[in-house]
Amino acid sequence: MSVSTQHRRPAQTTGTHSDQKMGPWQATALVVGSIVGVGIFSLPYALASYGPISLVAMLIATVGALALALVFAGLARRMPAEGGPYAYVRTQFGNGWGFANAWFYWITAWAGNAAIAVGWVFYVEHFINKDGATWASILIALAGLWIPAAVNLTGVRNLSAFQVVTTVTKFVPLLFMATVGLFFVSSGNFTPWNTSGDTSLSAIGGAAAICLFSYLGVEAAAVTAAKVRDPERNVPRSTLGGTAASAVVYLLSLVAIFGILPAAALASDANQASYAAATDQIFGGSWSGNIVAAAVVISGIGALNGWTMICAEMPLAAARNGLFPRAFAHESSRGMPSVGIIASTLLASVAVLVSYAGANGATVFTTLVLMTGITAAVPYAFSAVVQAIWRVRDGHATSTARLVRDLVVTVVAAGLSLAFIYYSRNTGNAWYVYWGPYLMTAGALVLGIPVYLLQRKHMTEPADVPPYK
């Protein structure tokens, strides 16, 4: 699906005026806020069946995430274009593959928002709707989607301020557990090391499947490059800094959690809010757990705020190039892609309703969440391939050592992307349940075909590959 490089336009970014763009701290907050959502706070519960060996899986996932961050940092430095992964792939492989990557990533964004919203409800109901009335849970989840949408529609300045505040707040319990929590670790809780009943390799692989999902969002700044000041400098820095900060608190806090509570206790349904349970173990009583639960509520709304912006940026970039319908290119008087924000939030709302539709609906929703691993892995893998191709073409533009380093990083990043795809399988005896995420991914691609065919005559030529920086 590649196209000729003749008569191509130079790469460029468009969008918001500089005084309305995100600075380095806001862009870093966007990356951290997109990575650190509700999932990390319930991750120990999800990993408990594997035991402390999950820490090895988390380390492997972290290495892969940092490799992805390096890939996106390098690509953004060379080509700070709105749409991030979509723009890189389109430039290298043409409109066909560019559309496929934009389409998949858009699904990842709004379906992931639905997943965050449903997980967020659990922590909100720590304070209200304690009897779990379904209608109230639905209203809470929908509020979690539409409040960030409203914040996004007010403009980048308010969005950025909201993101910084929520990111700082969510880091308080994580930093506490990653520092003070380490003093309450008992070495006896790290045995048995592997509680899964499988081999160590199988246990690490299974745990890695869960850990990999916790790093979705490393590309957030690259996707929104058009709304970042001095993107050639700030996007790489915020990508690396945000991913590294998230990785440090992930690893240290998980060590503390597994060291404070034994795996058997973490596996209890009563301890689904693992960080709250560990905090209660340190201080006694339930007051400290309430504080952590409140921080998770703030963390979730912050993640939803960041992902709502990401949901609209990819279609915006694609629409400006003629790959998506023109309506997605519309920006409000405040410089926000209002059509993309509203459309993505509506789709996420539908997914939330499906998740509360009973047992079958829950199965469909779980499959939808797993599908986001595949739809994210596609642009991740393609971005790594693009970086490898461009770096090989650069040849002697840099030292051999740096070229080798960059190529090793792309291999690791591509490996993480393939792991996303491999481990995004469902549980269940029926084949259509087990392979459901792959079937839904194929279905999503099929739905995109008529959109691609309708837009084909409106597509502009991709830009030239920018020189190495």
C-alpha positions as CSV (number, residue, x, y, z in Angstrom):
1,M,0.0,0.0,0.0
2,S,3.0,2.3,-0.3
3,V,2.9,5.3,-2.5
4,S,5.4,7.1,-4.6
5,T,7.5,9.7,-2.7
6,Q,7.3,12.1,-5.7
7,H,5.4,15.4,-5.2
8,R,5.1,14.9,-1.5
9,R,4.5,17.8,0.9
10,P,7.0,18.5,3.6
11,A,6.0,17.3,7.1
12,Q,4.3,19.9,9.2
13,T,2.2,20.3,12.2
14,T,-1.0,22.4,12.6
15,G,-3.4,23.3,15.3
16,T,-3.6,25.4,18.4
17,H,-1.9,28.8,18.8
18,S,1.3,28.5,20.9
19,D,-0.1,30.3,23.9
20,Q,-2.8,27.6,24.1
21,K,-0.5,24.7,23.8
22,M,0.9,22.4,26.4
23,G,4.3,23.0,27.9
24,P,6.7,20.3,29.0
25,W,5.2,19.7,32.4
26,Q,1.7,19.5,31.0
27,A,2.8,17.1,28.3
28,T,4.5,15.0,30.8
29,A,1.4,15.0,33.0
30,L,-0.6,13.9,29.9
31,V,1.8,10.9,29.5
32,V,1.7,9.9,33.1
33,G,-2.0,10.5,33.4
34,S,-2.7,8.3,30.4
35,I,-0.4,5.5,31.6
36,V,-1.4,5.6,35.3
37,G,-5.2,5.1,35.5
38,V,-7.3,2.8,37.6
39,G,-5.5,-0.4,36.5
40,I,-2.3,-0.1,38.6
41,F,-4.3,0.2,41.8
42,S,-6.0,-3.2,41.2
43,L,-3.0,-4.8,39.4
44,P,-1.8,-6.8,42.5
45,Y,-5.2,-8.4,42.8
46,A,-5.1,-9.4,39.1
47,L,-1.6,-10.8,39.5
48,A,-2.1,-12.6,42.8
49,S,-2.8,-15.9,41.2
50,Y,0.7,-15.9,39.8
51,G,2.4,-14.8,43.1
52,P,5.5,-12.6,43.5
53,I,7.0,-14.0,40.3
54,S,4.7,-11.3,38.7
55,L,7.4,-8.8,39.7
56,V,9.7,-10.4,37.0
57,A,6.9,-10.1,34.5
58,M,6.4,-6.4,35.4
59,L,10.1,-5.8,35.0
60,I,10.0,-7.3,31.5
61,A,6.9,-5.2,30.6
62,T,8.7,-2.1,31.9
63,V,11.7,-2.7,29.7
64,G,9.4,-3.1,26.7
65,A,7.5,0.1,27.6
66,L,10.7,2.1,27.9
67,A,11.8,0.7,24.5
68,L,8.5,1.9,23.1
69,A,9.0,5.3,24.7
70,L,12.5,5.6,23.1
71,V,11.0,4.7,19.7
72,F,8.3,7.3,20.0
73,A,10.8,9.9,21.4
74,G,13.0,9.3,18.3
75,L,10.2,9.5,15.9
76,A,8.7,12.6,17.5
77,R,12.1,14.4,17.4
78,R,12.4,13.7,13.7
79,M,8.7,14.2,12.8
80,P,6.6,16.0,15.5
81,A,3.4,15.6,13.6
82,E,-0.2,15.4,15.0
83,G,-1.4,11.8,15.1
84,G,1.9,10.4,16.2
85,P,2.0,6.7,15.2
86,Y,-0.5,7.3,12.4
87,A,1.6,10.0,10.9
88,Y,4.8,8.0,10.9
89,V,3.2,4.9,9.3
90,R,1.4,7.0,6.7
91,T,4.6,8.8,5.7
92,Q,6.5,5.5,5.3
93,F,3.9,3.1,3.9
94,G,1.2,5.4,2.4
95,N,-2.4,6.1,3.0
96,G,-3.7,2.5,3.1
97,W,-1.6,1.5,6.0
98,G,-1.9,4.9,7.5
99,F,-5.7,4.6,7.6
100,A,-5.5,1.1,9.1
101,N,-3.3,2.3,11.9
102,A,-5.4,5.4,12.6
103,W,-8.6,3.3,12.6
104,F,-7.1,0.7,15.0
105,Y,-5.8,3.3,17.4
106,W,-9.1,5.2,17.5
107,I,-10.8,1.9,18.6
108,T,-8.1,1.5,21.3
109,A,-8.7,5.0,22.6
110,W,-12.5,5.0,23.0
111,A,-12.8,1.3,24.0
112,G,-10.0,1.8,26.6
113,N,-11.9,4.8,27.9
114,A,-14.9,2.6,28.5
115,A,-12.8,0.1,30.4
116,I,-11.3,2.8,32.6
117,A,-14.8,4.2,33.3
118,V,-16.1,0.8,34.4
119,G,-13.1,0.2,36.6
120,W,-13.4,3.7,38.0
121,V,-17.0,2.9,39.2
122,F,-15.7,0.3,41.7
123,Y,-13.7,2.9,43.6
124,V,-16.4,5.6,43.4
125,E,-18.8,3.0,44.9
126,H,-16.5,2.8,47.9
127,F,-18.3,5.9,49.0
128,I,-21.7,6.0,47.2
129,N,-24.1,3.4,45.8
130,K,-22.6,0.8,48.1
131,D,-25.4,-1.6,47.3
132,G,-24.3,-1.7,43.7
133,A,-27.5,-0.7,42.0
134,T,-27.0,-1.2,38.3
135,W,-28.7,1.9,37.2
136,A,-26.6,4.0,39.6
137,S,-23.4,2.3,38.4
138,I,-24.3,3.1,34.8
139,L,-24.9,6.8,35.7
140,I,-21.5,7.0,37.6
141,A,-19.7,5.4,34.6
142,L,-21.3,7.8,32.2
143,A,-20.4,10.8,34.4
144,G,-16.8,9.5,34.3
145,L,-16.9,9.7,30.6
146,W,-18.7,13.0,30.0
147,I,-17.1,15.1,32.7
148,P,-13.7,14.8,31.1
149,A,-15.3,15.4,27.7
150,A,-16.7,18.6,29.0
151,V,-13.3,19.6,30.4
152,N,-11.7,18.9,27.0
153,L,-14.2,21.0,25.1
154,T,-13.3,24.0,27.2
155,G,-9.8,24.1,25.7
156,V,-6.2,23.0,26.1
157,R,-5.5,25.4,29.0
158,N,-8.2,24.0,31.2
159,L,-7.5,20.4,30.1
160,S,-3.8,20.8,30.9
161,A,-4.5,22.3,34.4
162,F,-6.9,19.5,35.2
163,Q,-4.4,16.9,34.0
164,V,-1.6,18.3,36.2
165,V,-3.7,18.4,39.3
166,T,-5.0,14.9,38.9
167,T,-1.6,13.5,38.0
168,V,0.0,15.0,41.1
169,T,-2.9,13.7,43.3
170,K,-2.7,10.2,41.9
171,F,1.0,10.0,42.5
172,V,0.6,10.6,46.3
173,P,-0.5,7.0,47.2
174,L,1.9,5.5,44.6
175,L,4.9,7.4,45.9
176,F,3.9,6.6,49.5
177,M,3.8,2.9,48.7
178,A,7.0,3.1,46.6
179,T,8.9,4.7,49.5
180,V,7.3,4.3,53.0
181,G,5.7,1.1,52.1
182,L,9.0,-0.6,51.4
183,F,9.8,-0.3,55.2
184,F,6.9,-2.6,56.0
185,V,7.9,-5.4,53.6
186,S,8.2,-8.9,55.1
187,S,10.5,-11.2,53.1
188,G,8.3,-14.2,54.1
189,N,5.5,-12.8,51.9
190,F,7.6,-13.4,48.8
191,T,7.3,-17.2,49.3
192,P,6.0,-19.2,47.6
193,W,7.5,-17.4,44.6
194,N,5.2,-19.0,42.0
195,T,1.6,-19.8,43.1
196,S,0.2,-20.4,39.6
197,G,1.0,-24.2,39.5
198,D,2.6,-23.7,36.1
199,T,6.3,-23.5,35.2
200,S,8.1,-20.2,35.9
201,L,8.2,-19.4,32.2
202,S,4.4,-19.9,31.8
203,A,3.7,-17.9,35.0
204,I,5.8,-15.0,33.8
205,G,4.2,-15.1,30.4
206,G,0.7,-15.1,31.9
207,A,1.5,-12.3,34.3
208,A,3.1,-10.3,31.5
209,A,-0.1,-10.4,29.6
210,I,-1.7,-8.4,32.4
211,C,1.3,-6.1,33.0
212,L,1.5,-5.1,29.4
213,F,-1.9,-3.4,29.4
214,S,-0.8,-1.2,32.2
215,Y,1.6,0.7,30.0
216,L,-0.9,1.8,27.3
217,G,-0.4,5.5,26.9
218,V,3.4,5.9,26.4
219,E,2.6,7.5,23.0
220,A,0.2,10.1,24.4
221,A,2.5,13.1,23.8
222,A,3.4,11.9,20.3
223,V,-0.3,11.6,19.3
224,T,-1.0,15.1,20.6
225,A,2.2,16.7,19.2
226,A,0.3,19.5,17.4
227,K,-0.9,20.8,20.8
228,V,2.6,20.8,22.5
229,R,4.9,23.8,22.4
230,D,8.2,23.2,20.8
231,P,7.3,19.5,20.0
232,E,10.7,18.5,18.6
233,R,12.1,19.0,22.1
234,N,9.1,18.6,24.5
235,V,7.4,15.5,23.1
236,P,10.6,13.3,23.4
237,R,11.3,14.6,26.9
238,S,7.8,14.2,28.1
239,T,7.5,10.7,26.6
240,L,10.7,9.5,28.2
241,G,10.2,11.3,31.5
242,G,6.5,10.3,31.9
243,T,7.2,6.7,31.1
244,A,10.2,6.5,33.3
245,A,8.3,8.1,36.3
246,S,5.4,5.7,35.8
247,A,7.8,2.7,35.6
248,V,9.6,3.6,38.8
249,V,6.5,3.9,40.9
250,Y,5.0,0.8,39.3
251,L,7.9,-1.4,40.1
252,L,8.6,-0.1,43.7
253,S,5.0,0.0,44.7
254,L,4.3,-3.5,43.5
255,V,7.3,-4.8,45.4
256,A,5.9,-3.1,48.5
257,I,2.4,-4.5,47.9
258,F,3.6,-8.1,47.5
259,G,5.9,-7.7,50.5
260,I,3.1,-6.3,52.8
261,L,0.4,-8.7,51.9
262,P,0.9,-12.4,51.0
263,A,-0.4,-13.6,47.7
264,A,-3.3,-15.5,49.3
265,A,-4.6,-12.2,50.9
266,L,-4.1,-10.3,47.6
267,A,-6.3,-12.9,45.8
268,S,-9.2,-12.3,48.2
269,D,-12.2,-10.5,46.7
270,A,-12.2,-8.3,49.8
271,N,-8.8,-6.9,48.7
272,Q,-9.6,-5.9,45.1
273,A,-8.5,-2.4,46.1
274,S,-5.0,-3.7,46.8
275,Y,-3.4,-0.4,47.6
276,A,-6.1,0.5,50.0
277,A,-5.8,-2.9,51.7
278,A,-2.0,-2.6,52.0
279,T,-2.3,1.0,53.4
280,D,-4.8,-0.3,56.0
281,Q,-2.3,-3.0,56.9
282,I,0.3,-0.4,57.6
283,F,-1.8,2.0,59.7
284,G,-4.7,-0.3,60.9
285,G,-8.3,0.6,60.6
286,S,-10.0,1.8,57.4
287,W,-9.4,5.5,57.3
288,S,-6.2,5.3,55.3
289,G,-7.8,3.0,52.8
290,N,-10.5,5.6,52.3
291,I,-7.9,8.2,51.4
292,V,-6.3,5.8,48.9
293,A,-9.7,5.0,47.4
294,A,-10.3,8.8,47.0
295,A,-7.0,9.2,45.2
296,V,-7.9,6.4,42.8
297,V,-11.1,8.1,42.0
298,I,-9.1,11.2,41.1
299,S,-6.6,9.1,39.2
300,G,-9.3,7.5,37.1
301,I,-10.9,10.8,36.1
302,G,-7.4,12.1,35.2
303,A,-6.8,9.1,33.0
304,L,-10.2,9.6,31.3
305,N,-9.4,13.3,30.8
306,G,-6.1,12.5,29.0
307,W,-7.5,9.6,26.9
308,T,-10.5,11.7,25.8
309,M,-8.1,14.1,24.2
310,I,-6.2,11.3,22.6
311,C,-9.5,9.8,21.3
312,A,-10.0,12.9,19.2
313,E,-6.5,13.7,18.1
314,M,-6.0,10.7,15.9
315,P,-9.2,11.2,13.9
316,L,-8.4,14.9,13.7
317,A,-5.0,14.3,12.1
318,A,-6.5,11.7,9.7
319,A,-9.4,13.9,8.7
320,R,-7.0,16.8,7.8
321,N,-5.2,14.4,5.5
322,G,-8.5,13.3,4.0
323,L,-8.4,9.8,5.5
324,F,-11.3,10.3,7.9
325,P,-14.6,12.1,7.2
326,R,-14.2,15.9,7.1
327,A,-16.3,16.5,10.2
328,F,-13.5,15.1,12.4
329,A,-11.3,17.9,11.3
330,H,-13.7,20.6,12.7
331,E,-12.3,22.5,15.7
332,S,-14.3,24.6,18.1
333,S,-13.6,28.3,18.8
334,R,-11.3,27.0,21.6
335,G,-9.2,25.0,19.2
336,M,-10.6,21.6,20.3
337,P,-11.7,18.7,17.9
338,S,-15.2,18.8,19.2
339,V,-16.7,16.2,16.8
340,G,-14.0,13.7,17.7
341,I,-14.5,14.2,21.4
342,I,-18.2,13.8,21.3
343,A,-18.2,10.9,18.8
344,S,-15.6,9.0,20.8
345,T,-17.4,9.6,24.1
346,L,-20.7,8.4,22.6
347,L,-19.0,5.2,21.4
348,A,-17.4,4.7,24.8
349,S,-20.8,5.2,26.4
350,V,-22.3,2.5,24.3
351,A,-19.5,0.1,25.3
352,V,-20.3,0.9,29.0
353,L,-23.9,0.1,28.5
354,V,-23.0,-3.2,26.9
355,S,-20.8,-4.0,29.9
356,Y,-23.8,-3.7,32.2
357,A,-26.1,-5.8,30.0
358,G,-25.7,-9.0,32.1
359,A,-23.5,-12.0,31.9
360,N,-23.3,-12.1,28.1
361,G,-22.7,-8.4,28.0
362,A,-19.9,-8.6,30.5
363,T,-18.2,-11.3,28.3
364,V,-18.5,-9.1,25.3
365,F,-17.1,-6.2,27.2
366,T,-14.1,-8.2,28.5
367,T,-13.4,-9.3,24.9
368,L,-13.6,-5.6,23.9
369,V,-11.0,-4.7,26.5
370,L,-8.7,-7.5,25.3
371,M,-9.2,-6.3,21.8
372,T,-7.7,-2.9,22.7
373,G,-4.4,-4.8,23.3
374,I,-4.4,-5.9,19.7
375,T,-5.6,-2.6,18.2
376,A,-2.9,-0.8,20.2
377,A,-0.2,-3.3,19.2
378,V,-0.7,-2.7,15.5
379,P,0.4,1.0,15.5
380,Y,3.1,0.2,18.2
381,A,4.6,-2.5,16.0
382,F,4.4,-0.4,12.8
383,S,6.0,2.5,14.6
384,A,8.9,0.3,15.6
385,V,9.3,-1.0,12.0
386,V,9.2,2.6,10.7
387,Q,11.9,3.7,13.1
388,A,14.1,0.7,12.1
389,I,13.7,1.5,8.4
390,W,14.4,5.2,8.8
391,R,17.5,4.5,11.0
392,V,18.9,2.0,8.5
393,R,18.4,4.5,5.7
394,D,20.2,7.2,7.8
395,G,23.3,5.1,7.5
396,H,26.3,7.1,8.7
397,A,24.3,10.1,9.7
398,T,25.3,9.1,13.2
399,S,27.8,6.7,14.9
400,T,27.6,3.0,14.4
401,A,27.1,2.5,18.2
402,R,24.1,4.7,18.2
403,L,22.6,3.1,15.2
404,V,23.0,-0.4,16.8
405,R,21.4,0.9,20.0
406,D,18.4,2.3,18.2
407,L,17.9,-0.9,16.2
408,V,18.1,-3.0,19.4
409,V,15.5,-0.7,20.9
410,T,13.1,-1.2,17.9
411,V,13.5,-5.0,18.2
412,V,12.5,-4.9,21.9
413,A,9.6,-2.5,21.2
414,A,8.4,-4.7,18.3
415,G,8.6,-7.8,20.6
416,L,6.4,-6.1,23.2
417,S,3.9,-5.3,20.5
418,L,3.8,-8.9,19.4
419,A,3.4,-10.0,23.0
420,F,0.3,-7.7,23.2
421,I,-1.2,-9.5,20.3
422,Y,-0.2,-13.0,21.5
423,Y,-1.6,-12.6,25.1
424,S,-4.8,-10.8,24.1
425,R,-6.7,-14.1,24.2
426,N,-9.9,-14.6,26.3
427,T,-10.7,-17.3,28.8
428,G,-13.5,-19.8,28.1
429,N,-14.1,-23.1,26.6
430,A,-16.0,-22.0,23.5
431,W,-13.7,-21.2,20.6
432,Y,-15.6,-18.0,19.8
433,V,-15.0,-16.7,23.3
434,Y,-11.4,-17.7,23.4
435,W,-10.6,-16.1,20.0
436,G,-13.2,-13.3,20.5
437,P,-10.6,-10.5,20.7
438,Y,-9.1,-11.5,17.4
439,L,-12.6,-11.9,15.8
440,M,-13.7,-8.5,17.0
441,T,-10.4,-6.9,15.8
442,A,-11.1,-8.4,12.3
443,G,-14.6,-7.2,12.5
444,A,-13.4,-3.7,13.4
445,L,-11.1,-3.7,10.4
446,V,-13.9,-4.8,8.1
447,L,-16.1,-1.9,9.4
448,G,-13.3,0.5,8.4
449,I,-13.1,-0.7,4.8
450,P,-16.2,1.3,3.5
451,V,-14.9,4.4,5.3
452,Y,-11.5,4.0,3.6
453,L,-13.1,3.4,0.2
454,L,-15.4,6.5,0.6
455,Q,-12.4,8.7,1.6
456,R,-9.9,7.4,-0.9
457,K,-10.6,10.2,-3.4
458,H,-10.1,12.8,-0.7
459,M,-6.7,11.6,0.5
460,T,-3.7,13.9,0.2
461,E,-0.2,12.7,-0.5
462,P,1.9,11.8,2.5
463,A,4.8,14.1,3.5
464,D,8.5,13.4,2.8
465,V,10.5,11.6,5.4
466,P,12.2,14.3,7.5
467,P,15.9,14.1,7.9
468,Y,17.5,12.5,11.0
469,K,17.7,14.6,14.2
